[in-house]
Amino acid sequence: MIYLSEFVFPSYDEEYRVRLEEKRTCFNTMYPFFVLSSRGLERLDFAPVTLLYGGNGSGKTTALNVISEALSLKRDSPFNRSSFFADYIKLCRFRTARSLPEESRTVSSDDVFDYMLSLRAVNEGIDLKREELFEEYFQKRGSGPFRMQSLADYDELKKVTDARKKTLSGYVRDGGMDKNVREQSNGESAFFYFTSRIRGAGLYLLDEPENSLSPQKQLEFKQFLEEEARFFDSQFIIATHSPFLLSLRGAKIYDFDGDPVDVKRWTQLESVKAYFEFFEAPRSEFRTSPAPKGQR
């Protein structure tokens, strides 16, 4: 499914005219002006899965943020937005084949990091409450005879009774503190976050989703994206330099390291060729080397 078919960025001449008309003098940068035009990028045409490939500083994330802002897509975390962003967006043009579904959104690696920090904060709060329950258990269990003098003492009587008839683990579990919210690794949390934000038919802009994902999780995520695009009417525009995601079936890849930016096959990309050469040299060792002691 294709919701966004093309996006046109301002040319260098258009950007330069804005610069000449600019009356403000107290600024160090006009970001995002002159970032993409310096790469010779004026237009992107999209497939159901389109990948923006390039190293740090290549402009792929800038392009993603510009598209997201122009389309007013939902997102959780703020991005590097200068005071010139609105002026730049006015110069952009795009074509959508149909109205964007409500589920359409932008998801960045910053969103994932914020999510994991929030989980950590919640879990630390749960750990603190668990420690309080430990202390409460031993205090109530070791207290002397309890006399109920009014209905206001009922809750306290119940705690004392529970502490005396239950084990420590049972007391803590019934207090709702038996486990953390999500007992997962960072990679599992990141995978959960991305997959929970992609909800079927919609346009999804993903910024370096491979961050925090192990190679195995990247392969799982690759399969997830392929199925979403093929069976659930999802369109993806992804900024990435992961060789696993670059191998997405049927993806159209723009090489932002090229000058000008151009479409390439994933096997033509410099970083992918570097990975290939790195593993190709010791190929025989992968086939003949015995497993380390203790791992056989």
N, C-alpha and C positions, 0 to 999 in steps of 0.2 A: 504494500500500500504506500502511496506517495501523497502526503499532505502538503509538504513544501517542495515545490519543483525547482525553483531557482532563487538565488539571492545575489543582488548586484551591489557591490561596494563602490564608494566614490573613487573616481580616478585621481591621480596625482594633481592634475590641473584644477579639478574641483576643490580639492583640499587646499591647494595653494591660494586660490581665490579667497577662501574663508580666512586663511592666515593673513592675507593683505588687508582684509576688512576688519580684522580683530582689533578692537580699541584697547583692550587690556594689555598691559605691559609687564605686570608682576606675575609671571609664571615661568616655570622651568621646562614644562612639557605641554604638548597639546594632545596627549594620549586620549584616544586611539588614532588620531590623525598621523599619517605617514608610516604607520606600522605595516599595514597590509599592502599599501601601494608600493612600498619599497621592495616588496617581494614580487611585484608584478601581478598581484591578485586583484582582479576586478569583478569576477563572477564565479559562483559555484553552482553547478547543476547537480541535483540530488537523485540518488537511487533509494530503494527501500532501506539499504544500509550504506551510509557514506562515512568514510574514515578520514580524519584530518591528522596526518602523520607529520612529525617533525620533532627536533630536539628542543631543549629549553631556549626560550627567546625566539622561536621560529614564527610565532604569531598564531598558532593553531587555537590556543585558549582565547586569545583576543577575538578571533573570528567567531568562536562559539558564543562568547559573551555578547558580541554585537548582534548576532542572530537572535539570541534569547531576548535581549532587550527590545529589539525591533518588533518581535512577535508578542511581547508582554507575557512571556511564559512564567509560570509559577516556579519559585525556587526557595530553598530554605535559608541558605547562607548568603551574605552580601559578597560582592566581588570588587575587584580593583576598578572602581568607577570614578573617573576624573570629572571635573566641572565642564569638560568639553564633550562628554559622552552624548548628551542630548543633541548638540549641534551636529555631531557626526551621524547620529541615527537619522536625522532629517534628510541626509543626503543618500541614504540607502533605499533600495527598492527590492521588492520580493514578489513572488507569485505563488499563491496557494491554489491547489486544484480544488479544494473544498474547505469548509470551515474547520478549524482545528478542534479536535475532540477535547472535552473538559479535562481528561486525564493528562493531557500534554504538559510537560514540565522539563526543567533543567535540573540535573543532579550532578554535583561536583564532588571531588574528593574532600573538599572542606566540609561539605555536608556530612560525610561519613565520619570525619574526625570529630565534629561536634557531637554527632550521635554517640560515638564511643565514649567521649568525655562525659556526656550526660548519663550513660549507663554506669560508668565508673562512679559518678557522684551518687547515683541512686543506690548502687551496691555498697558503697562506703556507709551510706546512711543505714542500710539494712544491717551491715556488720555491726554498727554501733548499737542499734536496737537489739541485736542478738546478744551482745555482751551485757546489755542491761537486763535482758531476760535471764541470762545465766546468774547474775548477781541476785536478782529477785527470787529465783528458784531456791538458791541456797539459803537466803534470808528467811523465806517463808517456811521452808522445810525444817529449819533449825529453830524456829521460834517456839515459844512455850504455848500452853493452852490458850485458845482464842475464845473470847467471850463476845457474842453478838449482842449489842445493847440497843440497836435500832436498825431499821431497814437500810440506813446509810452504810452500815457495816457489811451488807450482803456481798458486795464485790470483793471486799478484802477477805471475807470468809471463803469465798469461792477460790481465790488465788491460793490461800493456805491449804485448802482441801486438795486442790489440783496438785500442788507441789508435793504433798505427802503421799498421794496415790499414784503419781506418774513418774516415769524416768525423766532424766534431764532432757534427752532428745525429744521425748513425747511432749514435754512442757513447752519447749522452744517451737516445735513443729505446730502445735495447736495455737501458738501465739502468732502464727503466720510468717515465721522467720526461718523456715526450714531450708531455703535455698535462695540464692541471688536471683535477680530478675532474669538474667540470661547468662548462664554459665558457659560462655563461648570464648573462643580466641578472637583476637582482633580481626583476623581474616574471615572467620565465620560471621562475625557481626557486620563486617563490611558487605559480605555477600548477601546477608539477610536484608540489609538496608537497601541495596540497589534493587534486588528482586521484589521487595515490598513496595517500592515506588513505581515500578513498571507494571501497570495494571491493564494490559490489553490495548485495544485500539487507541492510538495516540502518537504524537510526535515527541520523541525523547532526545534531549541533548545531554550527552554524558561527557564529563571532563575527566580524563585519565582514571577510569574506573578500576584499572589494574592496581592502583596504589593500595597497599595492605592485603592484596590477594596473592596467595601462593601460586606457583605454576599450576598445581592441580585445581585450585579454585578458579583460576583464569580459564582453564579448559572447560570447567563446569559452566562458567558464566558465558563463555563463547557459545556453547550448545544452547543455553537458555535464550540468548539473543537471537540465534538462528531460528529457533522454534517460535519465538514471539513475532519475528518479522514474517515468517512463512505462514503461520497458522492463525495469528491473532491480530492481524492488521496493524502492527506497530511499525513505525518508521524511526530509524535511529541515525543521528549524526553524532559521531564519537571522536573526540580528540584523544589520541593514544600513541604510544610508541612501543606497546607490547607486541612481540612477535606472535603471540597466541591470538590476540584479538585482530591483528592485521591479517590473519589467515581466515577471517570470517567468510563463509561461503557466499559468493556473489557480491561481495562488498566493492564499492567504488572508492578508490583511495587517492586522495590528493597529497602530493609530496610537498610539504611546506619548507623542506630543506633545499628544494630545487629553486632555481632562479631562471625563469619565473616558476611559480607554483604550477605543477602539472599533474595529470593523472598517470599513475604507474601501477604495475602489478606488485603484489606484496613481496615477491621474490626478487624484485629489482631494487628494493629499498636498502640503503647503505647499512642501517643497523641490523636488518635481518641477515644480510650477507656477512656481517661481522660475527653474528651468532653462529651462522653456518660454518664459517671458517674456524671459529674457536672450537667447535665440537667435532669438526671433520678431522682435524689434525690427530687427536688421540682416539680415532674411531676403533682401532684394534684393541685398545685398553678396555673399552666398554664391553667388548665381546669376550675377552679372555681373562680379565682381572678377577681373581677370587674375591669373594666378599670379605670385608674386615672381620677379624676374629670377634666372635660374640654376636655377629649378625648373620651367620650362615643358617 
